[in-house]
Amino acid sequence: MAAVRTDQFGFGSLDWVGLMGFMALTHVVGALGTIDVRIAVRSEWYKKLKRVNVPNWVFGVMWPLMYTLMAVSVFLVWQDNA
C-alpha cells in the first residue's frame, strides 16, 4: 500500500500547530461564553422569549461544528496573509 503524500492535496505546507492553536482558541472562547449564557437563561426576560422547539441534541452537534469551522476560517485567512 503506497503512502499518501499530504502535498498531493495542497496540505504540504499546512501549519498544523497554527491550526490547532486556532482550534483551541475558538473552543476556549466558546466555553467561556457559556458562563454568560448560564446566567442569562435564569433571568426573567429569557423565560418570556418564544423559542423554537429544537431537540437538545442539535445544539450539542452544531455548536462545536460551528466553532471548528470558525477556527478553520480564521486559520485560512491567517495563512493567506502570512
C-alpha positions as CSV (number, residue, x, y, z in Angstrom):
1,M,0.0,0.0,0.0
2,A,1.5,3.3,-1.1
3,A,1.9,6.1,1.4
4,V,-0.3,9.2,0.8
5,R,1.7,12.4,0.5
6,T,-0.1,15.4,2.1
7,D,1.2,17.8,-0.6
8,Q,-0.9,15.9,-3.2
9,F,-3.9,17.6,-1.7
10,G,-2.4,21.0,-1.1
11,F,-1.8,20.4,2.5
12,G,2.0,20.1,2.3
13,S,2.8,23.5,3.8
14,L,-0.1,23.4,6.2
15,D,0.9,24.8,9.6
16,W,-0.7,22.2,11.9
17,V,0.4,23.9,15.1
18,G,-1.3,27.1,13.9
19,L,-4.5,25.3,13.0
20,M,-4.6,23.5,16.4
21,G,-3.9,26.8,18.1
22,F,-6.9,28.5,16.4
23,M,-9.0,25.4,17.2
24,A,-8.1,25.7,20.9
25,L,-8.6,29.4,21.0
26,T,-12.1,29.4,19.4
27,H,-13.3,26.5,21.5
28,V,-12.0,28.1,24.8
29,V,-13.7,31.3,23.9
30,G,-16.9,29.4,23.2
31,A,-16.6,27.6,26.5
32,L,-16.1,30.9,28.3
33,G,-19.2,32.2,26.6
34,T,-21.3,29.5,28.3
35,I,-20.7,31.2,31.7
36,D,-22.6,34.3,30.5
37,V,-25.3,32.2,28.9
38,R,-25.9,30.2,32.0
39,I,-26.5,33.4,34.0
40,A,-28.8,34.8,31.2
41,V,-31.1,31.7,31.0
42,R,-32.1,32.2,34.6
43,S,-33.3,35.7,34.0
44,E,-36.9,36.7,33.5
45,W,-36.6,38.1,30.0
46,Y,-35.2,34.8,28.7
47,K,-38.0,32.8,30.3
48,K,-40.5,35.1,28.4
49,L,-39.0,34.5,25.0
50,K,-40.9,32.5,22.4
51,R,-38.5,29.7,21.4
52,V,-38.4,27.3,18.5
53,N,-38.7,23.7,19.6
54,V,-35.4,22.2,18.5
55,P,-34.2,18.9,20.0
56,N,-31.4,19.5,22.5
57,W,-29.0,17.1,20.7
58,V,-28.9,19.5,17.8
59,F,-27.1,22.1,19.9
60,G,-24.6,19.5,21.0
61,V,-23.7,18.8,17.4
62,M,-23.9,22.2,15.8
63,W,-22.1,24.4,18.3
64,P,-18.8,22.5,18.2
65,L,-19.1,22.2,14.4
66,M,-19.7,25.9,14.1
67,Y,-16.7,26.8,16.3
68,T,-14.5,24.3,14.4
69,L,-15.5,25.9,11.1
70,M,-14.8,29.4,12.5
71,A,-11.3,28.2,13.6
72,V,-10.6,26.8,10.1
73,S,-11.8,30.1,8.5
74,V,-9.6,32.3,10.7
75,F,-6.7,29.9,10.1
76,L,-7.1,30.1,6.3
77,V,-7.3,33.9,6.4
78,W,-4.2,33.9,8.6
79,Q,-2.3,31.5,6.2
80,D,-3.3,33.7,3.2
81,N,-1.9,36.8,4.9
82,A,1.3,35.2,6.2
